[in-house]
Structure formats: C-alpha cells, structure tokens
Amino acid sequence: MICPGCGSTTINKNGHTYYGKQNNKCKECNRQFVSPSEDEKNLNNDQKK
Ligand SMILES: [Zn+2]
C-alpha cells in the first residue's frame, strides 16, 4: 500500500470508516485515506455466501 500524498509505504491501519472500509494513516505525512480495493474484496466475499 502506498500513501497517495507522499508515496510512502509506511502505513498504519486506522480502523474502519462508517461504511466498513479499511481506513489507513500514513506515518510520514499523517494523511488519512481509505484502501481503494476494499470494494472489490467485499464483492468477492458476497459470492462466497
Ligand atoms: Zn504520506
């Protein structure tokens, strides 16, 4: 995972958003961002049910 702000790979997980997406926080610039691939993962999980 790469920070969209500074390009650092030093990322901390920072809980989840209200919609259940993984929230992340960059250790370098403290920018918070949501993992862009979470929607695809959720679709795959639905198929397993
Ligand atoms: Zn950053």
mmCIF file of the protein (N, C-alpha, C, O) and its ligand, coordinates in Angstrom:
data_MODEL
# 
_entry.id   MODEL 
# 
loop_
_entity.id 
_entity.type 
_entity.pdbx_number_of_molecules 
1 polymer     1 
2 non-polymer 1 
# 
_entity_poly.entity_id                      1 
_entity_poly.type                           'polypeptide(L)' 
_entity_poly.nstd_linkage                   no 
_entity_poly.nstd_monomer                   no 
_entity_poly.pdbx_seq_one_letter_code       MICPGCGSTTINKNGHTYYGKQNNKCKECNRQFVSPSEDEKNLNNDQKK 
_entity_poly.pdbx_seq_one_letter_code_can   MICPGCGSTTINKNGHTYYGKQNNKCKECNRQFVSPSEDEKNLNNDQKK 
_entity_poly.pdbx_strand_id                 A 
# 
loop_
_entity_poly_seq.entity_id 
_entity_poly_seq.num 
_entity_poly_seq.mon_id 
_entity_poly_seq.hetero 
1 1  MET n 
1 2  ILE n 
1 3  CYS n 
1 4  PRO n 
1 5  GLY n 
1 6  CYS n 
1 7  GLY n 
1 8  SER n 
1 9  THR n 
1 10 THR n 
1 11 ILE n 
1 12 ASN n 
1 13 LYS n 
1 14 ASN n 
1 15 GLY n 
1 16 HIS n 
1 17 THR n 
1 18 TYR n 
1 19 TYR n 
1 20 GLY n 
1 21 LYS n 
1 22 GLN n 
1 23 ASN n 
1 24 ASN n 
1 25 LYS n 
1 26 CYS n 
1 27 LYS n 
1 28 GLU n 
1 29 CYS n 
1 30 ASN n 
1 31 ARG n 
1 32 GLN n 
1 33 PHE n 
1 34 VAL n 
1 35 SER n 
1 36 PRO n 
1 37 SER n 
1 38 GLU n 
1 39 ASP n 
1 40 GLU n 
1 41 LYS n 
1 42 ASN n 
1 43 LEU n 
1 44 ASN n 
1 45 ASN n 
1 46 ASP n 
1 47 GLN n 
1 48 LYS n 
1 49 LYS n 
# 
loop_
_struct_asym.id 
_struct_asym.entity_id 
A 1 
B 2 
# 
loop_
_chem_comp.id 
_chem_comp.type 
_chem_comp.mon_nstd_flag 
ARG 'L-peptide linking' y 
ASN 'L-peptide linking' y 
ASP 'L-peptide linking' y 
CYS 'L-peptide linking' y 
GLN 'L-peptide linking' y 
GLU 'L-peptide linking' y 
GLY 'peptide linking'   y 
HIS 'L-peptide linking' y 
ILE 'L-peptide linking' y 
LEU 'L-peptide linking' y 
LYS 'L-peptide linking' y 
MET 'L-peptide linking' y 
PHE 'L-peptide linking' y 
PRO 'L-peptide linking' y 
SER 'L-peptide linking' y 
THR 'L-peptide linking' y 
TYR 'L-peptide linking' y 
VAL 'L-peptide linking' y 
ZN  non-polymer         . 
# 
_pdbx_entity_nonpoly.entity_id   2 
_pdbx_entity_nonpoly.name        ? 
_pdbx_entity_nonpoly.comp_id     ZN 
# 
_pdbx_nonpoly_scheme.asym_id         B 
_pdbx_nonpoly_scheme.entity_id       2 
_pdbx_nonpoly_scheme.mon_id          ZN 
_pdbx_nonpoly_scheme.ndb_seq_num     1 
_pdbx_nonpoly_scheme.pdb_seq_num     101 
_pdbx_nonpoly_scheme.auth_seq_num    101 
_pdbx_nonpoly_scheme.pdb_mon_id      ZN 
_pdbx_nonpoly_scheme.auth_mon_id     ZN 
_pdbx_nonpoly_scheme.pdb_strand_id   A 
_pdbx_nonpoly_scheme.pdb_ins_code    . 
# 
loop_
_atom_site.group_PDB 
_atom_site.id 
_atom_site.type_symbol 
_atom_site.label_atom_id 
_atom_site.label_alt_id 
_atom_site.label_comp_id 
_atom_site.label_asym_id 
_atom_site.label_entity_id 
_atom_site.label_seq_id 
_atom_site.pdbx_PDB_ins_code 
_atom_site.Cartn_x 
_atom_site.Cartn_y 
_atom_site.Cartn_z 
_atom_site.occupancy 
_atom_site.B_iso_or_equiv 
_atom_site.pdbx_formal_charge 
_atom_site.auth_seq_id 
_atom_site.auth_comp_id 
_atom_site.auth_asym_id 
_atom_site.auth_atom_id 
_atom_site.pdbx_PDB_model_num 
ATOM   1   N  N  . MET A 1 1  ? 0.847   -1.200  0.000  1.00 0.00 ? 1   MET A N  1 
ATOM   2   C  CA . MET A 1 1  ? 0.000   0.000   0.000  1.00 0.00 ? 1   MET A CA 1 
ATOM   3   C  C  . MET A 1 1  ? 0.880   1.247   0.000  1.00 0.00 ? 1   MET A C  1 
ATOM   4   O  O  . MET A 1 1  ? 1.894   1.297   0.697  1.00 0.00 ? 1   MET A O  1 
ATOM   5   N  N  . ILE A 1 2  ? 0.499   2.231   -0.767 1.00 0.00 ? 2   ILE A N  1 
ATOM   6   C  CA . ILE A 1 2  ? 1.304   3.446   -0.899 1.00 0.00 ? 2   ILE A CA 1 
ATOM   7   C  C  . ILE A 1 2  ? 0.451   4.666   -0.543 1.00 0.00 ? 2   ILE A C  1 
ATOM   8   O  O  . ILE A 1 2  ? -0.697  4.782   -0.971 1.00 0.00 ? 2   ILE A O  1 
ATOM   9   N  N  . CYS A 1 3  ? 1.024   5.559   0.234  1.00 0.00 ? 3   CYS A N  1 
ATOM   10  C  CA . CYS A 1 3  ? 0.326   6.792   0.585  1.00 0.00 ? 3   CYS A CA 1 
ATOM   11  C  C  . CYS A 1 3  ? 0.099   7.639   -0.666 1.00 0.00 ? 3   CYS A C  1 
ATOM   12  O  O  . CYS A 1 3  ? 1.044   7.913   -1.406 1.00 0.00 ? 3   CYS A O  1 
ATOM   13  N  N  . PRO A 1 4  ? -1.164  8.062   -0.911 1.00 0.00 ? 4   PRO A N  1 
ATOM   14  C  CA . PRO A 1 4  ? -1.440  8.889   -2.090 1.00 0.00 ? 4   PRO A CA 1 
ATOM   15  C  C  . PRO A 1 4  ? -0.906  10.302  -1.947 1.00 0.00 ? 4   PRO A C  1 
ATOM   16  O  O  . PRO A 1 4  ? -0.870  11.059  -2.917 1.00 0.00 ? 4   PRO A O  1 
ATOM   17  N  N  . GLY A 1 5  ? -0.490  10.658  -0.737 1.00 0.00 ? 5   GLY A N  1 
ATOM   18  C  CA . GLY A 1 5  ? 0.003   12.008  -0.509 1.00 0.00 ? 5   GLY A CA 1 
ATOM   19  C  C  . GLY A 1 5  ? 1.487   12.137  -0.767 1.00 0.00 ? 5   GLY A C  1 
ATOM   20  O  O  . GLY A 1 5  ? 1.922   13.030  -1.493 1.00 0.00 ? 5   GLY A O  1 
ATOM   21  N  N  . CYS A 1 6  ? 2.283   11.228  -0.159 1.00 0.00 ? 6   CYS A N  1 
ATOM   22  C  CA . CYS A 1 6  ? 3.732   11.367  -0.243 1.00 0.00 ? 6   CYS A CA 1 
ATOM   23  C  C  . CYS A 1 6  ? 4.401   10.146  -0.857 1.00 0.00 ? 6   CYS A C  1 
ATOM   24  O  O  . CYS A 1 6  ? 5.609   10.171  -1.098 1.00 0.00 ? 6   CYS A O  1 
ATOM   25  N  N  . GLY A 1 7  ? 3.648   9.072   -1.121 1.00 0.00 ? 7   GLY A N  1 
ATOM   26  C  CA . GLY A 1 7  ? 4.216   7.895   -1.761 1.00 0.00 ? 7   GLY A CA 1 
ATOM   27  C  C  . GLY A 1 7  ? 4.917   6.967   -0.801 1.00 0.00 ? 7   GLY A C  1 
ATOM   28  O  O  . GLY A 1 7  ? 5.536   5.997   -1.237 1.00 0.00 ? 7   GLY A O  1 
ATOM   29  N  N  . SER A 1 8  ? 4.846   7.228   0.492  1.00 0.00 ? 8   SER A N  1 
ATOM   30  C  CA . SER A 1 8  ? 5.487   6.368   1.480  1.00 0.00 ? 8   SER A CA 1 
ATOM   31  C  C  . SER A 1 8  ? 4.735   5.047   1.621  1.00 0.00 ? 8   SER A C  1 
ATOM   32  O  O  . SER A 1 8  ? 3.521   4.993   1.428  1.00 0.00 ? 8   SER A O  1 
ATOM   33  N  N  . THR A 1 9  ? 5.460   3.989   1.957  1.00 0.00 ? 9   THR A N  1 
ATOM   34  C  CA . THR A 1 9  ? 4.820   2.697   2.210  1.00 0.00 ? 9   THR A CA 1 
ATOM   35  C  C  . THR A 1 9  ? 4.710   2.426   3.700  1.00 0.00 ? 9   THR A C  1 
ATOM   36  O  O  . THR A 1 9  ? 4.342   1.324   4.108  1.00 0.00 ? 9   THR A O  1 
ATOM   37  N  N  . THR A 1 10 ? 5.026   3.418   4.508  1.00 0.00 ? 10  THR A N  1 
ATOM   38  C  CA . THR A 1 10 ? 4.918   3.275   5.959  1.00 0.00 ? 10  THR A CA 1 
ATOM   39  C  C  . THR A 1 10 ? 3.515   3.677   6.385  1.00 0.00 ? 10  THR A C  1 
ATOM   40  O  O  . THR A 1 10 ? 3.262   4.831   6.731  1.00 0.00 ? 10  THR A O  1 
ATOM   41  N  N  . ILE A 1 11 ? 2.599   2.701   6.356  1.00 0.00 ? 11  ILE A N  1 
ATOM   42  C  CA . ILE A 1 11 ? 1.182   2.983   6.578  1.00 0.00 ? 11  ILE A CA 1 
ATOM   43  C  C  . ILE A 1 11 ? 0.693   2.281   7.851  1.00 0.00 ? 11  ILE A C  1 
ATOM   44  O  O  . ILE A 1 11 ? 1.017   1.118   8.093  1.00 0.00 ? 11  ILE A O  1 
ATOM   45  N  N  . ASN A 1 12 ? -0.071  2.986   8.637  1.00 0.00 ? 12  ASN A N  1 
ATOM   46  C  CA . ASN A 1 12 ? -0.731  2.391   9.792  1.00 0.00 ? 12  ASN A CA 1 
ATOM   47  C  C  . ASN A 1 12 ? -2.204  2.164   9.479  1.00 0.00 ? 12  ASN A C  1 
ATOM   48  O  O  . ASN A 1 12 ? -2.854  3.019   8.877  1.00 0.00 ? 12  ASN A O  1 
ATOM   49  N  N  . LYS A 1 13 ? -2.729  1.014   9.887  1.00 0.00 ? 13  LYS A N  1 
ATOM   50  C  CA . LYS A 1 13 ? -4.176  0.846   9.810  1.00 0.00 ? 13  LYS A CA 1 
ATOM   51  C  C  . LYS A 1 13 ? -4.827  1.731   10.861 1.00 0.00 ? 13  LYS A C  1 
ATOM   52  O  O  . LYS A 1 13 ? -4.339  1.838   11.986 1.00 0.00 ? 13  LYS A O  1 
ATOM   53  N  N  . ASN A 1 14 ? -5.920  2.358   10.490 1.00 0.00 ? 14  ASN A N  1 
ATOM   54  C  CA . ASN A 1 14 ? -6.532  3.352   11.374 1.00 0.00 ? 14  ASN A CA 1 
ATOM   55  C  C  . ASN A 1 14 ? -8.023  3.086   11.519 1.00 0.00 ? 14  ASN A C  1 
ATOM   56  O  O  . ASN A 1 14 ? -8.842  3.998   11.404 1.00 0.00 ? 14  ASN A O  1 
ATOM   57  N  N  . GLY A 1 15 ? -8.368  1.820   11.775 1.00 0.00 ? 15  GLY A N  1 
ATOM   58  C  CA . GLY A 1 15 ? -9.773  1.478   11.972 1.00 0.00 ? 15  GLY A CA 1 
ATOM   59  C  C  . GLY A 1 15 ? -10.521 1.409   10.650 1.00 0.00 ? 15  GLY A C  1 
ATOM   60  O  O  . GLY A 1 15 ? -9.921  1.289   9.582  1.00 0.00 ? 15  GLY A O  1 
ATOM   61  N  N  . HIS A 1 16 ? -11.850 1.488   10.747 1.00 0.00 ? 16  HIS A N  1 
ATOM   62  C  CA . HIS A 1 16 ? -12.687 1.397   9.559  1.00 0.00 ? 16  HIS A CA 1 
ATOM   63  C  C  . HIS A 1 16 ? -13.604 2.607   9.496  1.00 0.00 ? 16  HIS A C  1 
ATOM   64  O  O  . HIS A 1 16 ? -13.922 3.227   10.511 1.00 0.00 ? 16  HIS A O  1 
ATOM   65  N  N  . THR A 1 17 ? -14.022 2.927   8.272  1.00 0.00 ? 17  THR A N  1 
ATOM   66  C  CA . THR A 1 17 ? -14.966 4.014   8.095  1.00 0.00 ? 17  THR A CA 1 
ATOM   67  C  C  . THR A 1 17 ? -16.369 3.539   8.466  1.00 0.00 ? 17  THR A C  1 
ATOM   68  O  O  . THR A 1 17 ? -16.581 2.359   8.747  1.00 0.00 ? 17  THR A O  1 
ATOM   69  N  N  . TYR A 1 18 ? -17.312 4.457   8.464  1.00 0.00 ? 18  TYR A N  1 
ATOM   70  C  CA . TYR A 1 18 ? -18.698 4.135   8.773  1.00 0.00 ? 18  TYR A CA 1 
ATOM   71  C  C  . TYR A 1 18 ? -19.229 3.073   7.826  1.00 0.00 ? 18  TYR A C  1 
ATOM   72  O  O  . TYR A 1 18 ? -20.106 2.293   8.197  1.00 0.00 ? 18  TYR A O  1 
ATOM   73  N  N  . TYR A 1 19 ? -18.713 3.035   6.619  1.00 0.00 ? 19  TYR A N  1 
ATOM   74  C  CA . TYR A 1 19 ? -19.197 2.101   5.597  1.00 0.00 ? 19  TYR A CA 1 
ATOM   75  C  C  . TYR A 1 19 ? -18.414 0.792   5.606  1.00 0.00 ? 19  TYR A C  1 
ATOM   76  O  O  . TYR A 1 19 ? -18.607 -0.051  4.730  1.00 0.00 ? 19  TYR A O  1 
ATOM   77  N  N  . GLY A 1 20 ? -17.535 0.617   6.585  1.00 0.00 ? 20  GLY A N  1 
ATOM   78  C  CA . GLY A 1 20 ? -16.825 -0.647  6.726  1.00 0.00 ? 20  GLY A CA 1 
ATOM   79  C  C  . GLY A 1 20 ? -15.567 -0.756  5.893  1.00 0.00 ? 20  GLY A C  1 
ATOM   80  O  O  . GLY A 1 20 ? -14.985 -1.835  5.783  1.00 0.00 ? 20  GLY A O  1 
ATOM   81  N  N  . LYS A 1 21 ? -15.144 0.344   5.307  1.00 0.00 ? 21  LYS A N  1 
ATOM   82  C  CA . LYS A 1 21 ? -13.913 0.307   4.516  1.00 0.00 ? 21  LYS A CA 1 
ATOM   83  C  C  . LYS A 1 21 ? -12.697 0.488   5.425  1.00 0.00 ? 21  LYS A C  1 
ATOM   84  O  O  . LYS A 1 21 ? -12.770 1.154   6.458  1.00 0.00 ? 21  LYS A O  1 
ATOM   85  N  N  . GLN A 1 22 ? -11.576 -0.119  5.019  1.00 0.00 ? 22  GLN A N  1 
ATOM   86  C  CA . GLN A 1 22 ? -10.353 -0.003  5.801  1.00 0.00 ? 22  GLN A CA 1 
ATOM   87  C  C  . GLN A 1 22 ? -9.811  1.418   5.724  1.00 0.00 ? 22  GLN A C  1 
ATOM   88  O  O  . GLN A 1 22 ? -9.574  1.950   4.639  1.00 0.00 ? 22  GLN A O  1 
ATOM   89  N  N  . ASN A 1 23 ? -9.621  2.017   6.883  1.00 0.00 ? 23  ASN A N  1 
ATOM   90  C  CA . ASN A 1 23 ? -9.052  3.351   6.939  1.00 0.00 ? 23  ASN A CA 1 
ATOM   91  C  C  . ASN A 1 23 ? -7.564  3.238   7.242  1.00 0.00 ? 23  ASN A C  1 
ATOM   92  O  O  . ASN A 1 23 ? -7.162  2.415   8.065  1.00 0.00 ? 23  ASN A O  1 
ATOM   93  N  N  . ASN A 1 24 ? -6.756  4.043   6.597  1.00 0.00 ? 24  ASN A N  1 
ATOM   94  C  CA . ASN A 1 24 ? -5.319  3.992   6.777  1.00 0.00 ? 24  ASN A CA 1 
ATOM   95  C  C  . ASN A 1 24 ? -4.773  5.375   7.075  1.00 0.00 ? 24  ASN A C  1 
ATOM   96  O  O  . ASN A 1 24 ? -5.363  6.394   6.717  1.00 0.00 ? 24  ASN A O  1 
ATOM   97  N  N  . LYS A 1 25 ? -3.599  5.378   7.757  1.00 0.00 ? 25  LYS A N  1 
ATOM   98  C  CA . LYS A 1 25 ? -2.964  6.653   8.048  1.00 0.00 ? 25  LYS A CA 1 
ATOM   99  C  C  . LYS A 1 25 ? -1.476  6.543   7.781  1.00 0.00 ? 25  LYS A C  1 
ATOM   100 O  O  . LYS A 1 25 ? -0.821  5.608   8.244  1.00 0.00 ? 25  LYS A O  1 
ATOM   101 N  N  . CYS A 1 26 ? -0.949  7.490   7.041  1.00 0.00 ? 26  CYS A N  1 
ATOM   102 C  CA . CYS A 1 26 ? 0.469   7.490   6.698  1.00 0.00 ? 26  CYS A CA 1 
ATOM   103 C  C  . CYS A 1 26 ? 1.298   7.983   7.884  1.00 0.00 ? 26  CYS A C  1 
ATOM   104 O  O  . CYS A 1 26 ? 0.996   9.015   8.483  1.00 0.00 ? 26  CYS A O  1 
ATOM   105 N  N  . LYS A 1 27 ? 2.342   7.229   8.209  1.00 0.00 ? 27  LYS A N  1 
ATOM   106 C  CA . LYS A 1 27 ? 3.204   7.633   9.317  1.00 0.00 ? 27  LYS A CA 1 
ATOM   107 C  C  . LYS A 1 27 ? 4.055   8.842   8.955  1.00 0.00 ? 27  LYS A C  1 
ATOM   108 O  O  . LYS A 1 27 ? 4.472   9.602   9.829  1.00 0.00 ? 27  LYS A O  1 
ATOM   109 N  N  . GLU A 1 28 ? 4.308   9.015   7.672  1.00 0.00 ? 28  GLU A N  1 
ATOM   110 C  CA . GLU A 1 28 ? 5.228   10.068  7.236  1.00 0.00 ? 28  GLU A CA 1 
ATOM   111 C  C  . GLU A 1 28 ? 4.555   11.440  7.226  1.00 0.00 ? 28  GLU A C  1 
ATOM   112 O  O  . GLU A 1 28 ? 5.109   12.408  7.748  1.00 0.00 ? 28  GLU A O  1 
ATOM   113 N  N  . CYS A 1 29 ? 3.350   11.526  6.628  1.00 0.00 ? 29  CYS A N  1 
ATOM   114 C  CA . CYS A 1 29 ? 2.701   12.828  6.466  1.00 0.00 ? 29  CYS A CA 1 
ATOM   115 C  C  . CYS A 1 29 ? 1.372   12.905  7.216  1.00 0.00 ? 29  CYS A C  1 
ATOM   116 O  O  . CYS A 1 29 ? 0.684   13.925  7.174  1.00 0.00 ? 29  CYS A O  1 
ATOM   117 N  N  . ASN A 1 30 ? 1.010   11.789  7.920  1.00 0.00 ? 30  ASN A N  1 
ATOM   118 C  CA . ASN A 1 30 ? -0.212  11.767  8.730  1.00 0.00 ? 30  ASN A CA 1 
ATOM   119 C  C  . ASN A 1 30 ? -1.482  11.913  7.907  1.00 0.00 ? 30  ASN A C  1 
ATOM   120 O  O  . ASN A 1 30 ? -2.534  12.242  8.455  1.00 0.00 ? 30  ASN A O  1 
ATOM   121 N  N  . ARG A 1 31 ? -1.404  11.675  6.600  1.00 0.00 ? 31  ARG A N  1 
ATOM   122 C  CA . ARG A 1 31 ? -2.592  11.744  5.765  1.00 0.00 ? 31  ARG A CA 1 
ATOM   123 C  C  . ARG A 1 31 ? -3.431  10.482  5.969  1.00 0.00 ? 31  ARG A C  1 
ATOM   124 O  O  . ARG A 1 31 ? -2.897  9.376   6.037  1.00 0.00 ? 31  ARG A O  1 
ATOM   125 N  N  . GLN A 1 32 ? -4.742  10.659  6.064  1.00 0.00 ? 32  GLN A N  1 
ATOM   126 C  CA . GLN A 1 32 ? -5.640  9.523   6.197  1.00 0.00 ? 32  GLN A CA 1 
ATOM   127 C  C  . GLN A 1 32 ? -6.301  9.241   4.852  1.00 0.00 ? 32  GLN A C  1 
ATOM   128 O  O  . GLN A 1 32 ? -6.702  10.160  4.138  1.00 0.00 ? 32  GLN A O  1 
ATOM   129 N  N  . PHE A 1 33 ? -6.409  7.949   4.515  1.00 0.00 ? 33  PHE A N  1 
ATOM   130 C  CA . PHE A 1 33 ? -7.032  7.572   3.246  1.00 0.00 ? 33  PHE A CA 1 
ATOM   131 C  C  . PHE A 1 33 ? -7.608  6.172   3.365  1.00 0.00 ? 33  PHE A C  1 
ATOM   132 O  O  . PHE A 1 33 ? -7.197  5.387   4.220  1.00 0.00 ? 33  PHE A O  1 
ATOM   133 N  N  . VAL A 1 34 ? -8.568  5.871   2.495  1.00 0.00 ? 34  VAL A N  1 
ATOM   134 C  CA . VAL A 1 34 ? -9.261  4.582   2.516  1.00 0.00 ? 34  VAL A CA 1 
ATOM   135 C  C  . VAL A 1 34 ? -8.675  3.680   1.437  1.00 0.00 ? 34  VAL A C  1 
ATOM   136 O  O  . VAL A 1 34 ? -8.411  4.126   0.321  1.00 0.00 ? 34  VAL A O  1 
ATOM   137 N  N  . SER A 1 35 ? -8.474  2.412   1.776  1.00 0.00 ? 35  SER A N  1 
ATOM   138 C  CA . SER A 1 35 ? -7.958  1.455   0.809  1.00 0.00 ? 35  SER A CA 1 
ATOM   139 C  C  . SER A 1 35 ? -8.872  1.393   -0.412 1.00 0.00 ? 35  SER A C  1 
ATOM   140 O  O  . SER A 1 35 ? -10.070 1.151   -0.260 1.00 0.00 ? 35  SER A O  1 
ATOM   141 N  N  . PRO A 1 36 ? -8.350  1.601   -1.605 1.00 0.00 ? 36  PRO A N  1 
ATOM   142 C  CA . PRO A 1 36 ? -9.179  1.649   -2.813 1.00 0.00 ? 36  PRO A CA 1 
ATOM   143 C  C  . PRO A 1 36 ? -9.710  0.291   -3.237 1.00 0.00 ? 36  PRO A C  1 
ATOM   144 O  O  . PRO A 1 36 ? -10.639 0.230   -4.042 1.00 0.00 ? 36  PRO A O  1 
ATOM   145 N  N  . SER A 1 37 ? -9.150  -0.808  -2.720 1.00 0.00 ? 37  SER A N  1 
ATOM   146 C  CA . SER A 1 37 ? -9.525  -2.142  -3.194 1.00 0.00 ? 37  SER A CA 1 
ATOM   147 C  C  . SER A 1 37 ? -10.568 -2.807  -2.303 1.00 0.00 ? 37  SER A C  1 
ATOM   148 O  O  . SER A 1 37 ? -10.963 -3.943  -2.567 1.00 0.00 ? 37  SER A O  1 
ATOM   149 N  N  . GLU A 1 38 ? -11.016 -2.132  -1.263 1.00 0.00 ? 38  GLU A N  1 
ATOM   150 C  CA . GLU A 1 38 ? -11.946 -2.761  -0.327 1.00 0.00 ? 38  GLU A CA 1 
ATOM   151 C  C  . GLU A 1 38 ? -13.272 -3.116  -1.002 1.00 0.00 ? 38  GLU A C  1 
ATOM   152 O  O  . GLU A 1 38 ? -13.873 -4.135  -0.660 1.00 0.00 ? 38  GLU A O  1 
ATOM   153 N  N  . ASP A 1 39 ? -13.735 -2.312  -1.938 1.00 0.00 ? 39  ASP A N  1 
ATOM   154 C  CA . ASP A 1 39 ? -14.994 -2.605  -2.622 1.00 0.00 ? 39  ASP A CA 1 
ATOM   155 C  C  . ASP A 1 39 ? -14.904 -3.935  -3.356 1.00 0.00 ? 39  ASP A C  1 
ATOM   156 O  O  . ASP A 1 39 ? -15.843 -4.731  -3.327 1.00 0.00 ? 39  ASP A O  1 
ATOM   157 N  N  . GLU A 1 40 ? -13.787 -4.174  -4.008 1.00 0.00 ? 40  GLU A N  1 
ATOM   158 C  CA . GLU A 1 40 ? -13.629 -5.416  -4.756 1.00 0.00 ? 40  GLU A CA 1 
ATOM   159 C  C  . GLU A 1 40 ? -13.593 -6.605  -3.809 1.00 0.00 ? 40  GLU A C  1 
ATOM   160 O  O  . GLU A 1 40 ? -14.150 -7.658  -4.116 1.00 0.00 ? 40  GLU A O  1 
ATOM   161 N  N  . LYS A 1 41 ? -12.940 -6.446  -2.657 1.00 0.00 ? 41  LYS A N  1 
ATOM   162 C  CA . LYS A 1 41 ? -12.885 -7.539  -1.681 1.00 0.00 ? 41  LYS A CA 1 
ATOM   163 C  C  . LYS A 1 41 ? -14.284 -7.882  -1.169 1.00 0.00 ? 41  LYS A C  1 
ATOM   164 O  O  . LYS A 1 41 ? -14.621 -9.055  -1.009 1.00 0.00 ? 41  LYS A O  1 
ATOM   165 N  N  . ASN A 1 42 ? -15.091 -6.857  -0.916 1.00 0.00 ? 42  ASN A N  1 
ATOM   166 C  CA . ASN A 1 42 ? -16.441 -7.092  -0.418 1.00 0.00 ? 42  ASN A CA 1 
ATOM   167 C  C  . ASN A 1 42 ? -17.284 -7.830  -1.449 1.00 0.00 ? 42  ASN A C  1 
ATOM   168 O  O  . ASN A 1 42 ? -18.104 -8.672  -1.082 1.00 0.00 ? 42  ASN A O  1 
ATOM   169 N  N  . LEU A 1 43 ? -17.100 -7.534  -2.720 1.00 0.00 ? 43  LEU A N  1 
ATOM   170 C  CA . LEU A 1 43 ? -17.852 -8.219  -3.759 1.00 0.00 ? 43  LEU A CA 1 
ATOM   171 C  C  . LEU A 1 43 ? -17.484 -9.698  -3.784 1.00 0.00 ? 43  LEU A C  1 
ATOM   172 O  O  . LEU A 1 43 ? -18.353 -10.555 -3.949 1.00 0.00 ? 43  LEU A O  1 
ATOM   173 N  N  . ASN A 1 44 ? -16.205 -9.995  -3.621 1.00 0.00 ? 44  ASN A N  1 
ATOM   174 C  CA . ASN A 1 44 ? -15.765 -11.387 -3.603 1.00 0.00 ? 44  ASN A CA 1 
ATOM   175 C  C  . ASN A 1 44 ? -16.334 -12.135 -2.392 1.00 0.00 ? 44  ASN A C  1 
ATOM   176 O  O  . ASN A 1 44 ? -16.702 -13.306 -2.494 1.00 0.00 ? 44  ASN A O  1 
ATOM   177 N  N  . ASN A 1 45 ? -16.401 -11.456 -1.261 1.00 0.00 ? 45  ASN A N  1 
ATOM   178 C  CA . ASN A 1 45 ? -16.940 -12.085 -0.062 1.00 0.00 ? 45  ASN A CA 1 
ATOM   179 C  C  . ASN A 1 45 ? -18.422 -12.417 -0.239 1.00 0.00 ? 45  ASN A C  1 
ATOM   180 O  O  . ASN A 1 45 ? -18.889 -13.447 0.246  1.00 0.00 ? 45  ASN A O  1 
ATOM   181 N  N  . ASP A 1 46 ? -19.147 -11.565 -0.919 1.00 0.00 ? 46  ASP A N  1 
ATOM   182 C  CA . ASP A 1 46 ? -20.565 -11.809 -1.131 1.00 0.00 ? 46  ASP A CA 1 
ATOM   183 C  C  . ASP A 1 46 ? -20.785 -13.076 -1.951 1.00 0.00 ? 46  ASP A C  1 
ATOM   184 O  O  . ASP A 1 46 ? -21.765 -13.792 -1.747 1.00 0.00 ? 46  ASP A O  1 
ATOM   185 N  N  . GLN A 1 47 ? -19.889 -13.345 -2.859 1.00 0.00 ? 47  GLN A N  1 
ATOM   186 C  CA . GLN A 1 47 ? -20.044 -14.510 -3.715 1.00 0.00 ? 47  GLN A CA 1 
ATOM   187 C  C  . GLN A 1 47 ? -19.843 -15.808 -2.918 1.00 0.00 ? 47  GLN A C  1 
ATOM   188 O  O  . GLN A 1 47 ? -20.379 -16.852 -3.290 1.00 0.00 ? 47  GLN A O  1 
ATOM   189 N  N  . LYS A 1 48 ? -19.077 -15.743 -1.830 1.00 0.00 ? 48  LYS A N  1 
ATOM   190 C  CA . LYS A 1 48 ? -18.808 -16.937 -1.034 1.00 0.00 ? 48  LYS A CA 1 
ATOM   191 C  C  . LYS A 1 48 ? -20.021 -17.365 -0.207 1.00 0.00 ? 48  LYS A C  1 
ATOM   192 O  O  . LYS A 1 48 ? -20.146 -18.527 0.179  1.00 0.00 ? 48  LYS A O  1 
ATOM   193 N  N  . LYS A 1 49 ? -20.922 -16.394 0.060  1.00 0.00 ? 49  LYS A N  1 
ATOM   194 C  CA . LYS A 1 49 ? -22.102 -16.726 0.835  1.00 0.00 ? 49  LYS A CA 1 
ATOM   195 C  C  . LYS A 1 49 ? -22.998 -17.605 -0.006 1.00 0.00 ? 49  LYS A C  1 
ATOM   196 O  O  . LYS A 1 49 ? -24.066 -18.014 0.450  1.00 0.00 ? 49  LYS A O  1 
HETATM 197 ZN ZN . ZN  B 2 .  ? 2.125   10.130  3.326  1.00 0.00 2 101 ZN  A ZN 1 
# 
